[in-house]
Each structure stands twice: as structure tokens, then as C-alpha cells.
Amino acid sequence: MNIVYTWHSAKKVRWYNKDFEIKTLIVSLNQSLKFFNRVTLYTDVKSFEELKNYTLPKIEVVFKKRVEHNLWVLDKIATYELQTEPFLHIDADFIFTKNPSEKFLNSEVGFQSLDSFDKCEFYEKKLKKIKLLNIYKEEFIPYSFNFGVYLCNNISLNKDYCTTAKNAAKKLIENTSSLLSYNVIVEQYTMSEVLNNKKTYPSFLIENYTEEQAEKTGFIHILNNKNNKNYYETIQKKYI
């Protein structure tokens, strides 16, 4: 199983500080190396320069160009598109504390957990705009998937996903001035569309996310705690 990461230094630091962001990535890489033989980081040259001030584990590094606008999910999709063998993509704010199960790793496609757009007014408004642009075929799919991890053993499915996501992004770039809020929709809702059309339902590390359940299962996802000083201090200890 190829383990892949995408990391580009944030244009605006959304974390408690830059040190927190980079050390989280490095802790995640180190943890993955405990469970997997091959780990590859996809980044750009300028971002990698920031990592040189830290103790990096022995991983493969692949340089690629980063997007120059706020639809940053295209950086991740570019990494997915480069994969020619089964892979597990891990977000830079996601840390395995236990080896994921063989059942999960052998799934056709898998994610961290189930997400939902039907209970979120913010995303419903964004989806209405997307509907007007005729980006997706379906009227509305209420569920989506958290890409803290994205497992894919079906490269053909991944190619379909990347093509659909890039087409959605292209229409948004042409018709929308504020792109930042569409990242989650392009990433997650596109996959809902693709899997729904293929009548495929994915596997999950856990179906419904809670911090307690994540801890029991064997992972940490920083998610909305990027400005949390306590989380930063925890990562500091793990980095040391």
C-alpha cells in the first residue's frame, strides 16, 4: 500500500502558529512509517524549504507545482491523479496512533468517516449555486465523506473522481469569485456523486466521528482545533 501526503505551506496561517502546522505533519509522517513501509510527500520546492528547519523522517519527496488560488483542494486532487497503484492519502492534520485494520485497507474505497451536507445551511447554499452551474447530475445527495484519509484500491474509480472534480473546479473558477468556501464541496460532494453513480458505498475508519471514537479506533484528526493551544502542546510532546 502506497501512503501519500500532500502538503503546501498555507498562504495564510490558519493554525495556532506555523510550528504547530509543520510539527503535526512530521508527527503524522513518523507515525505512518511505523505502520507502512513506503511514505511519499508531494509538495512544492518553496514549501519544502520550510521543512528543512525540522527533523524530517526518511520519506520519498515528490515536487509538483501548487495552485495559485484558493481552491487548494486541487493540490490534493493533483496528488490523487498521479497514483497508478492502490494508495492511502493521509491529510497533514491526521495522525494514525494504531495500525488501520486489514478490512479497511482492503476496501475498494474508504474514508475517515461519514459527513453530511443536509444539516448544514452553509453548504446547502453553496450546493444551490453549484446546481445553477449544472456541475453535477444528481439533484442532491445528503451525505459526503471526510477525507482525513482517502483509501483507493480502484484506480479507475479514482481517475473518474479526479476528472469530475477538476471539471467542477473549472466551472467554479470561471463563475465564482470567492473560491475558498467551495473546497470541501469539490472534494467531498464530487466523490458522493461518483460513488452514487457507480452504486458503490465506501468503508470508514469510523462511521460517525467523535474525538472519543477516533481515539479508540486509533487516530487523531486536528480538524477544527488548529488554533487550540492544548493540541499544540500535545503535538510538541509527540514531536520531541
Accessible surface in RSA format (square Angstrom, percent):
REM  Atomic radii and reference values for relative SASA: ProtOr
REM  Chains: A
REM  Algorithm: Lee & Richards
REM  Probe-radius: 1.40
REM  Slices: 20
REM RES _ NUM      All-atoms   Total-Side   Main-Chain    Non-polar    All polar
REM                ABS   REL    ABS   REL    ABS   REL    ABS   REL    ABS   REL
RES MET A   1    85.48  44.3  22.80  15.1  62.68 149.2  28.59  24.3  56.90  75.4
RES ASN A   2    22.65  15.6  22.05  21.3   0.60   1.5   4.06   9.8  18.59  18.0
RES ILE A   3     0.44   0.2   0.00   0.0   0.44   1.0   0.00   0.0   0.44   1.2
RES VAL A   4     2.27   1.5   2.27   2.1   0.00   0.0   2.27   2.0   0.00   0.0
RES TYR A   5     0.02   0.0   0.02   0.0   0.00   0.0   0.00   0.0   0.02   0.0
RES THR A   6    14.46  10.3   3.39   3.4  11.08  26.4   3.39   4.5  11.08  16.7
RES TRP A   7     9.71   3.9   7.52   3.6   2.19   5.1   9.23   4.9   0.49   0.8
RES HIS A   8    21.67  11.8   5.95   4.1  15.72  40.2   5.95   6.1  15.72  18.3
RES SER A   9    10.02   8.5   8.70  11.6   1.32   3.0   5.63  12.0   4.39   6.2
RES ALA A  10    20.68  19.0   5.16   8.0  15.53  35.3  11.49  16.2   9.19  24.4
RES LYS A  11   110.98  54.1  69.08  42.4  41.90  99.8  74.14  66.7  36.84  39.2
RES LYS A  12   171.63  83.7 163.50 100.3   8.14  19.4 110.62  99.6  61.02  65.0
RES VAL A  13    72.64  47.8  42.88  38.8  29.76  71.7  42.88  37.3  29.76  80.7
RES ARG A  14   126.19  53.0 116.61  59.4   9.58  22.8  60.09  82.1  66.11  40.1
RES TRP A  15    15.91   6.4   9.02   4.4   6.89  16.2   5.61   3.0  10.30  16.7
RES TYR A  16    93.15  43.5  69.52  39.6  23.64  61.5  42.98  32.3  50.17  61.8
RES ASN A  17    48.65  33.5  44.29  42.8   4.36  10.5  29.75  71.6  18.90  18.3
RES LYS A  18    51.65  25.2  47.99  29.4   3.66   8.7  47.67  42.9   3.98   4.2
RES ASP A  19    33.41  23.4  30.91  30.8   2.50   5.9  19.33  45.5  14.08  14.0
RES PHE A  20     0.00   0.0   0.00   0.0   0.00   0.0   0.00   0.0   0.00   0.0
RES GLU A  21     9.28   5.3   8.61   6.5   0.68   1.6   1.75   3.4   7.53   6.1
RES ILE A  22     2.57   1.5   2.57   1.9   0.00   0.0   2.57   1.8   0.00   0.0
RES LYS A  23    28.07  13.7  28.07  17.2   0.00   0.0   4.13   3.7  23.94  25.5
RES THR A  24     0.00   0.0   0.00   0.0   0.00   0.0   0.00   0.0   0.00   0.0
RES LEU A  25     0.00   0.0   0.00   0.0   0.00   0.0   0.00   0.0   0.00   0.0
RES ILE A  26     0.47   0.3   0.47   0.3   0.00   0.0   0.47   0.3   0.00   0.0
RES VAL A  27     6.53   4.3   5.80   5.2   0.73   1.8   6.53   5.7   0.00   0.0
RES SER A  28     0.35   0.3   0.31   0.4   0.05   0.1   0.00   0.0   0.35   0.5
RES LEU A  29     0.00   0.0   0.00   0.0   0.00   0.0   0.00   0.0   0.00   0.0
RES ASN A  30    62.26  42.9  58.80  56.8   3.46   8.3  18.47  44.4  43.79  42.3
RES GLN A  31    27.00  15.1  27.00  19.7   0.00   0.0   3.90   8.3  23.10  17.5
RES SER A  32     0.49   0.4   0.49   0.7   0.00   0.0   0.00   0.0   0.49   0.7
RES LEU A  33    56.95  31.7  36.79  26.3  20.16  50.7  37.10  26.1  19.86  53.4
RES LYS A  34   147.27  71.8 108.02  66.3  39.25  93.5  74.96  67.5  72.31  77.0
RES PHE A  35    52.18  26.1  28.62  17.7  23.56  61.3  33.36  20.2  18.82  53.9
RES PHE A  36    19.70   9.9  11.45   7.1   8.25  21.5  17.09  10.4   2.60   7.5
RES ASN A  37   158.29 109.2 124.22 120.0  34.06  82.0  34.67  83.4 123.62 119.5
RES ARG A  38   108.96  45.7 105.11  53.6   3.85   9.2  38.09  52.1  70.87  43.0
RES VAL A  39     3.39   2.2   0.00   0.0   3.39   8.2   0.00   0.0   3.39   9.2
RES THR A  40     6.53   4.6   6.53   6.6   0.00   0.0   3.22   4.3   3.31   5.0
RES LEU A  41     0.00   0.0   0.00   0.0   0.00   0.0   0.00   0.0   0.00   0.0
RES TYR A  42    20.65   9.6  20.65  11.7   0.00   0.0   1.43   1.1  19.22  23.7
RES THR A  43     0.00   0.0   0.00   0.0   0.00   0.0   0.00   0.0   0.00   0.0
RES ASP A  44    15.66  11.0  14.66  14.6   1.00   2.4  11.29  26.6   4.37   4.4
RES VAL A  45    94.76  62.4  91.56  82.9   3.20   7.7  91.56  79.6   3.20   8.7
RES LYS A  46   166.90  81.4 160.23  98.3   6.66  15.9 106.98  96.3  59.91  63.8
RES SER A  47     1.47   1.2   1.07   1.4   0.40   0.9   0.39   0.8   1.07   1.5
RES PHE A  48    31.96  16.0  31.96  19.8   0.00   0.0  31.96  19.4   0.00   0.0
RES GLU A  49    86.60  49.7  79.09  59.8   7.50  17.9  35.88  69.4  50.71  41.4
RES GLU A  50    56.67  32.5  51.05  38.6   5.62  13.4  31.97  61.8  24.70  20.2
RES LEU A  51     0.00   0.0   0.00   0.0   0.00   0.0   0.00   0.0   0.00   0.0
RES LYS A  52   120.30  58.7  91.02  55.8  29.29  69.7  55.87  50.3  64.43  68.6
RES ASN A  53   131.55  90.7  94.66  91.5  36.89  88.8  26.23  63.1 105.32 101.8
RES TYR A  54    49.30  23.0  31.75  18.1  17.55  45.7  21.98  16.5  27.32  33.7
RES THR A  55   107.85  76.7  99.23 100.6   8.61  20.5  71.25  95.7  36.60  55.3
RES LEU A  56    47.05  26.2  23.26  16.6  23.78  59.8  23.31  16.4  23.74  63.9
RES PRO A  57    21.88  15.9   3.10   2.8  18.78  68.3  15.27  12.6   6.61  41.1
RES LYS A  58   200.69  97.9 176.31 108.2  24.39  58.1 128.03 115.2  72.66  77.4
RES ILE A  59    29.38  16.7   1.98   1.5  27.40  66.0   7.67   5.5  21.70  58.9
RES GLU A  60    83.10  47.7  77.28  58.5   5.82  13.9  42.38  82.0  40.72  33.2
RES VAL A  61    46.94  30.9  18.75  17.0  28.18  67.9  18.75  16.3  28.18  76.4
RES VAL A  62    55.80  36.7  52.77  47.8   3.04   7.3  55.80  48.5   0.00   0.0
RES PHE A  63   100.28  50.2  75.22  46.6  25.06  65.2  75.32  45.7  24.96  71.4
RES LYS A  64    29.27  14.3  17.14  10.5  12.13  28.9  27.69  24.9   1.59   1.7
RES LYS A  65   180.28  87.9 154.28  94.7  26.00  61.9 103.88  93.5  76.40  81.4
RES ARG A  66    48.24  20.3  42.96  21.9   5.28  12.6  18.01  24.6  30.23  18.3
RES VAL A  67    29.69  19.5  22.75  20.6   6.94  16.7  29.59  25.7   0.10   0.3
RES GLU A  68   132.24  75.9 103.44  78.3  28.80  68.6  54.98 106.3  77.26  63.1
RES HIS A  69    57.90  31.6  50.03  34.8   7.87  20.1  48.76  50.3   9.14  10.6
RES ASN A  70    75.01  51.7  71.91  69.5   3.10   7.5   3.11   7.5  71.90  69.5
RES LEU A  71     0.00   0.0   0.00   0.0   0.00   0.0   0.00   0.0   0.00   0.0
RES TRP A  72    83.88  33.7  82.80  40.1   1.09   2.6  81.37  43.4   2.52   4.1
RES VAL A  73     0.00   0.0   0.00   0.0   0.00   0.0   0.00   0.0   0.00   0.0
RES LEU A  74    26.82  14.9  23.78  17.0   3.04   7.6  23.78  16.7   3.04   8.2
RES ASP A  75     6.38   4.5   6.02   6.0   0.36   0.8   3.41   8.0   2.97   3.0
RES LYS A  76    19.38   9.5  19.38  11.9   0.00   0.0  15.79  14.2   3.59   3.8
RES ILE A  77     0.89   0.5   0.89   0.7   0.00   0.0   0.89   0.6   0.00   0.0
RES ALA A  78    35.87  33.0  31.87  49.2   4.00   9.1  34.34  48.4   1.54   4.1
RES THR A  79     0.00   0.0   0.00   0.0   0.00   0.0   0.00   0.0   0.00   0.0
RES TYR A  80     0.00   0.0   0.00   0.0   0.00   0.0   0.00   0.0   0.00   0.0
RES GLU A  81    76.36  43.8  56.79  43.0  19.58  46.6  26.03  50.4  50.33  41.1
RES LEU A  82    95.67  53.3  76.82  55.0  18.85  47.4  79.62  55.9  16.04  43.2
RES GLN A  83    11.84   6.6   8.41   6.1   3.43   8.2   1.03   2.2  10.81   8.2
RES THR A  84   113.45  80.7  90.15  91.4  23.30  55.5  67.45  90.6  46.00  69.5
RES GLU A  85    92.99  53.4  91.15  69.0   1.84   4.4  25.99  50.3  67.00  54.7
RES PRO A  86    55.40  40.4  54.09  49.3   1.31   4.8  54.09  44.7   1.31   8.1
RES PHE A  87     0.00   0.0   0.00   0.0   0.00   0.0   0.00   0.0   0.00   0.0
RES LEU A  88     0.00   0.0   0.00   0.0   0.00   0.0   0.00   0.0   0.00   0.0
RES HIS A  89     0.75   0.4   0.75   0.5   0.00   0.0   0.70   0.7   0.05   0.1
RES ILE A  90     0.56   0.3   0.56   0.4   0.00   0.0   0.56   0.4   0.00   0.0
RES ASP A  91    24.81  17.4  23.67  23.6   1.14   2.7   6.79  16.0  18.02  18.0
RES ALA A  92    17.86  16.4  13.85  21.4   4.00   9.1  13.85  19.5   4.00  10.6
RES ASP A  93    13.92   9.8  13.19  13.1   0.73   1.7   4.60  10.8   9.32   9.3
RES PHE A  94     0.00   0.0   0.00   0.0   0.00   0.0   0.00   0.0   0.00   0.0
RES ILE A  95     0.46   0.3   0.46   0.3   0.00   0.0   0.46   0.3   0.00   0.0
RES PHE A  96     3.63   1.8   3.05   1.9   0.58   1.5   3.05   1.8   0.58   1.7
RES THR A  97    51.63  36.7  31.99  32.4  19.64  46.8  27.20  36.5  24.42  36.9
RES LYS A  98   108.50  52.9 104.41  64.1   4.09   9.7  72.73  65.5  35.77  38.1
RES ASN A  99    82.84  57.1  62.23  60.1  20.61  49.6  21.33  51.3  61.51  59.5
RES PRO A 100    12.06   8.8   0.00   0.0  12.06  43.8   7.73   6.4   4.33  26.9
RES SER A 101    64.18  54.2  49.89  66.6  14.29  32.9  49.50 105.4  14.67  20.6
RES GLU A 102   118.88  68.3 114.35  86.5   4.53  10.8  61.71 119.4  57.17  46.7
RES LYS A 103   179.57  87.6 165.60 101.6  13.97  33.3 115.97 104.4  63.60  67.8
RES PHE A 104     8.15   4.1   5.79   3.6   2.36   6.2   7.81   4.7   0.35   1.0
RES LEU A 105    16.35   9.1  14.97  10.7   1.38   3.5  14.97  10.5   1.38   3.7
RES ASN A 106   110.57  76.2  83.99  81.2  26.58  64.0  27.37  65.9  83.19  80.4
RES SER A 107    15.82  13.4   6.19   8.3   9.63  22.2  12.80  27.2   3.03   4.2
RES GLU A 108    77.66  44.6  64.93  49.1  12.74  30.3  33.38  64.6  44.28  36.2
RES VAL A 109     2.07   1.4   0.68   0.6   1.39   3.3   0.68   0.6   1.39   3.8
RES GLY A 110     0.00   0.0   0.00   N/A   0.00   0.0   0.00   0.0   0.00   0.0
RES PHE A 111     0.00   0.0   0.00   0.0   0.00   0.0   0.00   0.0   0.00   0.0
RES GLN A 112     0.13   0.1   0.13   0.1   0.00   0.0   0.00   0.0   0.13   0.1
RES SER A 113     0.15   0.1   0.15   0.2   0.00   0.0   0.00   0.0   0.15   0.2
RES LEU A 114    44.32  24.7  33.55  24.0  10.78  27.1  33.57  23.6  10.75  28.9
RES ASP A 115    43.33  30.4  37.54  37.4   5.78  13.7  12.34  29.0  30.99  30.9
RES SER A 116    51.28  43.3  32.38  43.2  18.89  43.5  29.54  62.9  21.74  30.5
RES PHE A 117     3.51   1.8   3.51   2.2   0.00   0.0   3.51   2.1   0.00   0.0
RES ASP A 118    60.53  42.4  44.36  44.1  16.18  38.3  12.06  28.4  48.47  48.3
RES LYS A 119   185.39  90.4 146.06  89.6  39.33  93.6  98.04  88.2  87.35  93.0
RES CYS A 120    39.77  30.1  35.32  39.4   4.45  10.5  15.67  39.7  24.11  26.0
RES GLU A 121   119.34  68.5 110.42  83.5   8.92  21.2  43.51  84.1  75.84  61.9
RES PHE A 122    99.78  49.9  93.58  58.0   6.20  16.1  97.55  59.1   2.23   6.4
RES TYR A 123    45.56  21.3  45.56  25.9   0.00   0.0  22.73  17.1  22.82  28.1
RES GLU A 124    59.64  34.2  58.00  43.9   1.63   3.9  11.76  22.7  47.88  39.1
RES LYS A 125   126.03  61.5 117.70  72.2   8.32  19.8  69.16  62.2  56.87  60.6
RES LYS A 126    44.95  21.9  44.79  27.5   0.17   0.4   6.17   5.6  38.79  41.3
RES LEU A 127    13.23   7.4   9.50   6.8   3.73   9.4   9.85   6.9   3.38   9.1
RES LYS A 128   139.76  68.2 136.38  83.7   3.37   8.0  84.63  76.2  55.12  58.7
RES LYS A 129    75.45  36.8  72.56  44.5   2.89   6.9  38.97  35.1  36.48  38.9
RES ILE A 130     3.10   1.8   3.10   2.3   0.00   0.0   3.10   2.2   0.00   0.0
RES LYS A 131   114.05  55.6 103.32  63.4  10.73  25.5  69.54  62.6  44.50  47.4
RES LEU A 132   148.83  82.9 123.77  88.5  25.06  63.0 127.70  89.7  21.13  56.9
RES LEU A 133    37.85  21.1  26.03  18.6  11.82  29.7  30.40  21.4   7.45  20.1
RES ASN A 134   116.48  80.3 101.88  98.5  14.60  35.2  25.20  60.6  91.29  88.2
RES ILE A 135    24.50  13.9   2.09   1.6  22.41  54.0   2.52   1.8  21.97  59.6
RES TYR A 136    25.64  12.0   4.79   2.7  20.85  54.2   7.41   5.6  18.23  22.5
RES LYS A 137   178.25  87.0 143.98  88.3  34.27  81.6  98.61  88.8  79.64  84.8
RES GLU A 138    60.72  34.9  50.37  38.1  10.35  24.6   3.76   7.3  56.96  46.5
RES GLU A 139   129.83  74.5 114.51  86.6  15.32  36.5  64.20 124.2  65.63  53.6
RES PHE A 140    81.56  40.8  59.91  37.1  21.65  56.3  59.91  36.3  21.65  62.0
RES ILE A 141     8.14   4.6   7.47   5.6   0.67   1.6   8.14   5.9   0.00   0.0
RES PRO A 142    56.70  41.3  56.28  51.3   0.42   1.5  56.44  46.6   0.26   1.6
RES TYR A 143    61.92  28.9  61.50  35.0   0.42   1.1  46.95  35.3  14.97  18.5
RES SER A 144     0.00   0.0   0.00   0.0   0.00   0.0   0.00   0.0   0.00   0.0
RES PHE A 145     0.53   0.3   0.53   0.3   0.00   0.0   0.53   0.3   0.00   0.0
RES ASN A 146    16.86  11.6  16.86  16.3   0.00   0.0   0.24   0.6  16.62  16.1
RES PHE A 147     4.25   2.1   1.47   0.9   2.78   7.2   1.76   1.1   2.50   7.1
RES GLY A 148     0.79   1.0   0.00   N/A   0.79   1.0   0.00   0.0   0.79   1.8
RES VAL A 149     0.00   0.0   0.00   0.0   0.00   0.0   0.00   0.0   0.00   0.0
RES TYR A 150     0.09   0.0   0.09   0.0   0.00   0.0   0.09   0.1   0.00   0.0
RES LEU A 151     0.00   0.0   0.00   0.0   0.00   0.0   0.00   0.0   0.00   0.0
RES CYS A 152     0.00   0.0   0.00   0.0   0.00   0.0   0.00   0.0   0.00   0.0
RES ASN A 153    48.75  33.6  26.33  25.4  22.42  54.0  16.66  40.1  32.09  31.0
RES ASN A 154    44.07  30.4  39.19  37.9   4.88  11.7  10.06  24.2  34.01  32.9
RES ILE A 155    31.34  17.8  26.99  20.1   4.35  10.5  26.99  19.4   4.35  11.8
RES SER A 156    74.72  63.1  67.46  90.0   7.26  16.7  40.17  85.5  34.55  48.4
RES LEU A 157     1.61   0.9   0.79   0.6   0.82   2.1   1.09   0.8   0.52   1.4
RES ASN A 158     0.71   0.5   0.71   0.7   0.00   0.0   0.00   0.0   0.71   0.7
RES LYS A 159   126.16  61.5 123.92  76.0   2.24   5.3  68.72  61.9  57.44  61.2
RES ASP A 160    58.94  41.3  55.55  55.3   3.39   8.0  15.03  35.4  43.91  43.8
RES TYR A 161     0.00   0.0   0.00   0.0   0.00   0.0   0.00   0.0   0.00   0.0
RES CYS A 162     0.80   0.6   0.80   0.9   0.00   0.0   0.80   2.0   0.00   0.0
RES THR A 163    72.98  51.9  72.82  73.8   0.15   0.4  48.71  65.4  24.27  36.7
RES THR A 164    37.69  26.8  35.32  35.8   2.36   5.6  19.62  26.3  18.07  27.3
RES ALA A 165     0.00   0.0   0.00   0.0   0.00   0.0   0.00   0.0   0.00   0.0
RES LYS A 166    85.77  41.8  81.13  49.8   4.65  11.1  46.21  41.6  39.56  42.1
RES ASN A 167    82.87  57.1  81.40  78.7   1.47   3.5  22.11  53.2  60.76  58.7
RES ALA A 168     0.80   0.7   0.06   0.1   0.74   1.7   0.30   0.4   0.49   1.3
RES ALA A 169     1.09   1.0   1.09   1.7   0.00   0.0   1.09   1.5   0.00   0.0
RES LYS A 170   123.91  60.5 120.36  73.8   3.55   8.5  90.39  81.4  33.52  35.7
RES LYS A 171    79.72  38.9  79.72  48.9   0.00   0.0  51.52  46.4  28.20  30.0
RES LEU A 172     0.00   0.0   0.00   0.0   0.00   0.0   0.00   0.0   0.00   0.0
RES ILE A 173    72.75  41.4  56.41  42.0  16.33  39.4  56.41  40.6  16.33  44.3
RES GLU A 174   109.78  63.0  71.31  54.0  38.47  91.6  41.83  80.9  67.95  55.5
RES ASN A 175    77.21  53.2  51.46  49.7  25.75  62.0  12.38  29.8  64.83  62.7
RES THR A 176    18.84  13.4   7.23   7.3  11.61  27.7  10.38  13.9   8.46  12.8
RES SER A 177   121.90 103.0  79.64 106.3  42.26  97.4  57.98 123.5  63.92  89.5
RES SER A 178    70.04  59.2  62.75  83.7   7.29  16.8  43.23  92.1  26.81  37.6
RES LEU A 179    17.71   9.9  15.21  10.9   2.49   6.3  15.21  10.7   2.49   6.7
RES LEU A 180    95.77  53.3  90.06  64.4   5.71  14.4  90.06  63.2   5.71  15.4
RES SER A 181    29.42  24.9  16.45  22.0  12.96  29.9  26.44  56.3   2.97   4.2
RES TYR A 182     6.29   2.9   6.29   3.6   0.00   0.0   1.58   1.2   4.71   5.8
RES ASN A 183     1.72   1.2   1.58   1.5   0.14   0.3   1.58   3.8   0.13   0.1
RES VAL A 184    44.64  29.4  43.74  39.6   0.90   2.2  44.15  38.4   0.49   1.3
RES ILE A 185     0.00   0.0   0.00   0.0   0.00   0.0   0.00   0.0   0.00   0.0
RES VAL A 186     0.00   0.0   0.00   0.0   0.00   0.0   0.00   0.0   0.00   0.0
RES GLU A 187     9.76   5.6   9.76   7.4   0.00   0.0   0.08   0.2   9.68   7.9
RES GLN A 188    12.63   7.1  12.63   9.2   0.00   0.0   0.00   0.0  12.63   9.6
RES TYR A 189     4.64   2.2   4.64   2.6   0.00   0.0   2.45   1.8   2.19   2.7
RES THR A 190     0.00   0.0   0.00   0.0   0.00   0.0   0.00   0.0   0.00   0.0
RES MET A 191     0.00   0.0   0.00   0.0   0.00   0.0   0.00   0.0   0.00   0.0
RES SER A 192     0.00   0.0   0.00   0.0   0.00   0.0   0.00   0.0   0.00   0.0
RES GLU A 193     5.78   3.3   5.78   4.4   0.00   0.0   3.45   6.7   2.33   1.9
RES VAL A 194     8.58   5.6   7.26   6.6   1.32   3.2   8.19   7.1   0.39   1.1
RES LEU A 195     1.99   1.1   1.94   1.4   0.05   0.1   1.94   1.4   0.05   0.1
RES ASN A 196    51.08  35.2  42.84  41.4   8.24  19.9   3.37   8.1  47.71  46.1
RES ASN A 197    71.84  49.5  41.43  40.0  30.42  73.2  27.27  65.6  44.58  43.1
RES LYS A 198    86.68  42.3  61.43  37.7  25.25  60.1  35.86  32.3  50.82  54.1
RES LYS A 199   191.76  93.5 152.31  93.5  39.45  93.9 117.76 106.0  74.00  78.8
RES THR A 200    29.72  21.1  18.06  18.3  11.66  27.8  11.54  15.5  18.18  27.5
RES TYR A 201   129.34  60.4 100.93  57.4  28.41  73.9  89.50  67.3  39.85  49.1
RES PRO A 202     8.40   6.1   0.13   0.1   8.26  30.0   1.29   1.1   7.10  44.1
RES SER A 203    40.74  34.4  34.14  45.6   6.60  15.2  15.29  32.6  25.45  35.6
RES PHE A 204    31.45  15.7   8.45   5.2  23.00  59.9   8.45   5.1  23.00  65.8
RES LEU A 205    24.60  13.7   5.71   4.1  18.89  47.5   7.92   5.6  16.68  44.9
RES ILE A 206    13.29   7.6   7.02   5.2   6.27  15.1  13.29   9.6   0.00   0.0
RES GLU A 207    92.31  53.0  83.50  63.2   8.81  21.0  20.65  39.9  71.66  58.5
RES ASN A 208   104.38  72.0  94.91  91.7   9.47  22.8  31.98  77.0  72.40  70.0
RES TYR A 209    63.27  29.5  40.07  22.8  23.20  60.4  35.68  26.8  27.59  34.0
RES THR A 210    66.23  47.1  61.20  62.0   5.04  12.0  61.50  82.6   4.74   7.2
RES GLU A 211    86.32  49.6  77.98  59.0   8.35  19.9  30.04  58.1  56.28  46.0
RES GLU A 212   118.37  68.0 115.42  87.3   2.94   7.0  61.53 119.0  56.83  46.4
RES GLN A 213    73.08  40.9  72.16  52.7   0.92   2.2  15.69  33.4  57.39  43.5
RES ALA A 214     2.38   2.2   2.38   3.7   0.00   0.0   2.38   3.4   0.00   0.0
RES GLU A 215   130.33  74.8 121.88  92.2   8.45  20.1  43.06  83.3  87.28  71.3
RES LYS A 216   146.58  71.5 129.02  79.2  17.56  41.8  81.85  73.7  64.73  69.0
RES THR A 217    48.19  34.3  23.95  24.3  24.24  57.8  28.80  38.7  19.39  29.3
RES GLY A 218     1.95   2.4   0.00   N/A   1.95   2.4   1.04   2.8   0.92   2.1
RES PHE A 219     2.15   1.1   0.73   0.5   1.42   3.7   0.73   0.4   1.42   4.1
RES ILE A 220    44.82  25.5  42.22  31.5   2.60   6.3  44.82  32.3   0.00   0.0
RES HIS A 221    10.14   5.5   6.14   4.3   4.00  10.2   3.50   3.6   6.63   7.7
RES ILE A 222     0.51   0.3   0.51   0.4   0.00   0.0   0.51   0.4   0.00   0.0
RES LEU A 223    49.98  27.8  43.12  30.8   6.86  17.2  45.67  32.1   4.30  11.6
RES ASN A 224   150.39 103.7 117.48 113.5  32.91  79.3  36.55  88.0 113.84 110.0
RES ASN A 225    30.33  20.9  29.12  28.1   1.22   2.9   1.22   2.9  29.12  28.1
RES LYS A 226    38.90  19.0  38.23  23.5   0.66   1.6  22.42  20.2  16.48  17.5
RES ASN A 227   104.93  72.4  86.25  83.3  18.68  45.0  31.74  76.4  73.19  70.7
RES ASN A 228    48.96  33.8  40.82  39.4   8.14  19.6  12.32  29.7  36.64  35.4
RES LYS A 229   114.25  55.7 109.85  67.4   4.39  10.5  53.84  48.5  60.41  64.4
RES ASN A 230   106.58  73.5 103.41  99.9   3.18   7.6  24.71  59.5  81.87  79.1
RES TYR A 231    47.99  22.4  46.57  26.5   1.43   3.7  37.40  28.1  10.60  13.1
RES TYR A 232    25.50  11.9  25.50  14.5   0.00   0.0  15.02  11.3  10.48  12.9
RES GLU A 233    75.29  43.2  74.25  56.2   1.03   2.5  28.28  54.7  47.00  38.4
RES THR A 234    62.66  44.6  61.06  61.9   1.61   3.8  35.78  48.1  26.88  40.6
RES ILE A 235     2.35   1.3   2.35   1.8   0.00   0.0   2.35   1.7   0.00   0.0
RES GLN A 236    49.27  27.6  49.27  36.0   0.00   0.0  12.29  26.2  36.98  28.0
RES LYS A 237   161.20  78.6 143.54  88.1  17.66  42.0  88.64  79.8  72.56  77.3
RES LYS A 238    99.96  48.8  67.97  41.7  31.99  76.2  32.71  29.4  67.25  71.6
RES TYR A 239    55.90  26.1  33.64  19.1  22.26  57.9  29.68  22.3  26.22  32.3
RES ILE A 240   171.43  97.6 116.50  86.8  54.93 132.4 133.22  95.9  38.21 103.7
END  Absolute sums over single chains surface
CHAIN  1 A    12021.9       9975.9       2045.9       6327.8       5694.1
END  Absolute sums over all chains
TOTAL         12021.9       9975.9       2045.9       6327.8       5694.1
